[in-house]
Amino acid sequence: MSKYSALFEDEDDVFLGSPTSKLMDILFNANNDVVRFDLENFMKKRAAMELLLEEHLGEDFLNKVDQFILSNQDEVENKLKSLSIELMGEIVSKSE
């Protein structure tokens, strides 16, 4: 980091912070109906994925998921960023 980098930082910059923190900003500031709709869709997909995992991995799939997260931290973190950006895009595009 250069000694001048602080000169170019702007606390209102949309690029500061992690994708997950920016997603939280959008969730709390976007149109409530849009956020509810997209979160419901997200939760439906999560529910379906959990049912599929339970069907294929057994009832202790959550332990296997936790082990996977520990073993694949970088990949999981990258996917988290990608999903956060994707959800932000969905919400922002519908809120304009």
Salt bridges, closest charged atoms under 4 A:
ASP25 OD2 - LYS22 NZ 3.10
ASP38 OD1 - LYS94 NZ 2.76
GLU50 OE2 - ARG46 NE 2.62
GLU55 OE2 - HIS56 NE2 3.94
ASP60 OD1 - LYS64 NZ 3.78
GLU90 OE1 - LYS94 NZ 3.56
